[in-house]
């Protein structure tokens, strides 16, 4: 039996897939963000910065893609490496507080993620909670 929340990296021919799961949608979105960062590498040290995000989208798949795209934007454009993530998901709305560090606190061990795609993106209810799948352009 897998843990009640987490993520795993999925094999794919051209991109990198990510599967995240948890008891509720908020947990899944948190784990997906942790997985996105883990694909590229890992942060170190203590959080020194805070970012707050609010997103609205027309459906839960768009919310997932927009959320991960925003995390990627913070990473690429603002040199922000999320280390602690607190997400609250309501129908088609997301509120998140992220604690993290600067780019110098990041060790790149994997490929750079260029974009979050809609290809095979899914958010489903399972017998154990919720699960999301998304593919990333690397």
N, C-alpha and C positions, 0 to 999 in steps of 0.2 A: 504494500500500500504506500503510495507516494505521500510526502508531507502535505499538510493541509494548504500550503501555499509555496510557490516557487516558480522557476522558469527553467527551460532547457533550450539549447540551440539546435535547430533542425537542419539536416543536410538538404541542399538544393543545388541544381546544376549551375545556375548563374548567380544566385543571390544567397543570402543567409536567412534562414527562417528562425522564428522565435515563437515558442509556445509558453504561455504563462497561465497559472491557475491559482485559485484561492477560494475562500468561502463566499466572497461577495465580489461584485464588480470593482469596488475600490481597491481591494487586495490584488486583483488581477492587474489593474492598471499600474499599481506600484511595482509589482513584480516584472511587468513588461518593461518599465523604465530601467529597473536594475539590470535586466537582461540586455537591453540595448547598450548600456555602458559596458557591461561585461564582455560583449562581443568585441569591443574595441580595446579594452584593457581594464585597468583598475586604478582607483584613487587611493591615496595614502594620506596619512596625517589626520588632523582634526578639521572639522568644518570651520570656515572663516567667513563664509558669505551665505546670504539667504536670498532666495527668489520665490516670488508668489505668482501663481498662474491661475487664470480663470478662462475657461473655454466653453463655448456653446457650439453645438453642431446639429445637423438635421437628423442624425441617427447615431446609434452606438458605434458603428464601424467607423464613421467619419470622426467621431469623438476619439476613438482609439488612435487612428492615424494622425489626427491633429495633435493629440497629446504627445505622442512619440516624436512627431516632427518638431514640436516646441522644445522638448528636451534636447533633441539634436541641435536645434538652433542655439540654445543656451550654451551647449558644448562648443559648437563651431564659432559662433559669432561673438560670444561673450567670454569664452575660455572658462566656462563654469563646469566643474565636475561634480555632479550630484553624488552625495554620500548617504544622506538620510532623506527619505521621501514620505510625505504624508498626503494621501489623496482621498478626496471625498467625491464620489460619483453619484449624481442624481440623474433622472431621465434627461439625457442629452446635454448635461452640464457637468463640468468638472472644476473643482477647486483644489489646488495643490500648494503645499509649502515644501520647498526643497532647501536643504542645508548642504553646503559643499565647499569645495576649495577651488583654487585657481589651476590653470593648466599645468603649472610646475608641480602640482601634487598628483599628476596623472602619469602612469606608466603604460605606454601603448604596447600591447602584446598581440593584438589582432588587427584585422583590416579596418580602415576608416569606413564608416557608414556614410554614404552620400545622400540617401533619401529613404523614407518609409513609403512603401507601396500599398496599393489596394489589392494587389494580386493575392487571391485566396484568403484575404483578411476575414476573420470570423470572431465573434464573441458568442459563446453558447453556454446554456445552463446544463450542468451535468448532475449526476446523482450525488456528487461530493461538493458541489458549489458552482463555480463558473470557470470557464477556460477561454483563452484568447489565442489566436494564431495570426501572425503577421510576417511578411517577408520584407527584407531590407536590401536595398541596392548598395553593394559594396564596390 
